[in-house]
C-alpha cells in the first residue's frame, strides 16, 4: 500500500474562468455548486480567486491540514465545464501553512476559520488550457467530499513527469519546464 502522508496535497477547486487570478466573471454562477458547497467566504470572495492573485488557498471551513508539509508539492484540480474528469490546472511548492484564519459571519454563512496554504510564486506552474492532465488517472480512490487529499511522493512524481512531458509537446517556455524539474527534485 502506498503511503498518502508524504506531505503533498491535492485540492479540489471550483472552476474559475479568470484562470485563478481573480473573481469569476459571473461569480458565483460560473459554478452554481460554489454557494451550495460553502466554498465562498462571502458572495464576493472565494478561495479560488486567490490562488494566483495572493498565492493562497483555504483548505475548507473549520478544517486542519495536519499531514501537509512545507516544501512539498501542492496539486490543484478542477472539473472544467462539460468535462467528465478532474483536470490538474496547476502545481506548486507549499511555502507556508497559516493555521485557523478566521472569517466573520456573512449570512447565510456562519463565522468560521480555515487553515490557509500559501504557495511559492517562484515555484508555481499554471498548466496551459491546451494540456489536459486527468487527475483521476493518478489518484484512483473515489473523491466525492472534502476539498483536499494527501498524495504520496510516487503519485506526485508521476503527475509532474506527465505534466512536463505534455507541456514540452506544446512548446511551452523553458522557464516553466525548469520549475517542473525543480518540483520533481523536491520529492
Secondary structure, DSSP 4 states (H G I P E B T S, - for coil): ---S-SSEEEEEE---TTTTSS--TTTTGGGTHHHHTT-EEETTEESGGGTTTTSEEE--TT---TT--TTSEEEEEE--TT-SSPEEEEEEEEEEEEEEEEE--BTTBPPEEEEEEEEEEEEEEEPPTT--EEGGGT--S---SSSEEEE-HHHHHHHHHHHHHHHHHTT--HHHHHHHHHHHHT-
